[in-house]
Amino acid sequence: MKDVAKRVGVSVQTVSAVINQKEGITAKTRERVLQAVAELNYRPYSVARSLRTGQSHTLALLITDIANPYLASIVSTAEEYAYQHGYTLTVYNTHDDPQREAAYIQTAAQRWIDGVIFISTEDSGSNLSALRDAGIPSVAFERIPEEHTGPAITLDNQQTGYMATRHLLSLGHRQIAHISGPLSLGVARDRVNGYKRALAESGIDIDRGRIAEGRWDCESGEEAIQQILRTGTPFTALFAANDRVAIGAMSVLHTRGITIPDDVSVIGVDDIEVAAYQIPALTTLRQPFDQLAIHAVRLLLELIEGYEIKEQHLVLEPELILRQSTKPVD
């Protein structure tokens, strides 16, 4: 960078401002700096290649919680697929914070990113305008914001809730509790709706005492099952909106002397690695992590290359994984 600054006769700070596309630099100075960058083959973050091709071969992946095993698996697969196709993947962990998401999207828009894959923190997706303004293509997965008009890929979440509840019904359970994800999110509401649809088809009324809201983590599973237990509403089975919530709930049931599956059958969603190692092993609806990640990166690369996307919304189906945490009613 010093060599570029010396050749142009400007400060290092000015060169940095041009490279990072900051405002306040005259068009003439910007042109001279970019010409020097190309002549000297200067390559911070592949800037020289970006100047020649208009691409940095860098993708951004915005996720809501890197500690979530489901999302960690998606990151690993997406990174591998991107690498195989000559791209670097930069991961931004938003912690489900809209303000942090907005900051990261602004950062991605300013750093030579070719495209963005994201799980939105909110259904509104109000932070996406920065990507559109910068002309950066994006693909949504799992949570699809209302204003997102590009390609998206998701699990069939209503079918997931329906299949989980139907499995419990098929075992003879009629008193089925449910711990949802955050109801501010469409994905959680869809799973609740699937649960309700399955009960309605079996002529079972919804009992609010058997429903509690969680946050996708083990701790909220503990809190939610305690809330259900405090109501005194009887239940013989539990459908948890994901495996982490199920594992948290199972811990509380165990400490209360409630045996799984003899007293209560439990089913989750995701099939994270530790689900198979619970005692008893957790019955769950498997999300196709690899397919979600690969399809998301593939769609984004097709957008970057200018291909027409025929499947704007790709919906993947879950798979029922039977283990020892569910059994027929005695």
Secondary structure, DSSP 8 states (H G I E B T S, - for coil): -HHHHHHHTS-HHHHHHHHTT-SS--HHHHHHHHHHHHHTT--GGGHHHHHHHS---EEEEEES-TTSHHHHHHHHHHHHHHHHTT-EEEEEE-TT-HHHHHHHHHHHHHTT--EEEE--SSSS-GGGHHHHHHT--EEEESS--TT--S-EEEE-HHHHHHHHHHHHHHTT--SEEEEES-TTSHHHHHHHHHHHHHHHHTT----GGGEEE--SSHHHHHHHHHHHHHHT---SEEEESSHHHHHHHHHHHHHTT--TTTT-EEEEEE--GGGGGSSS--EEEE--HHHHHHHHHHHHHHHHTT---S-SEEEE--EEE--TT-----
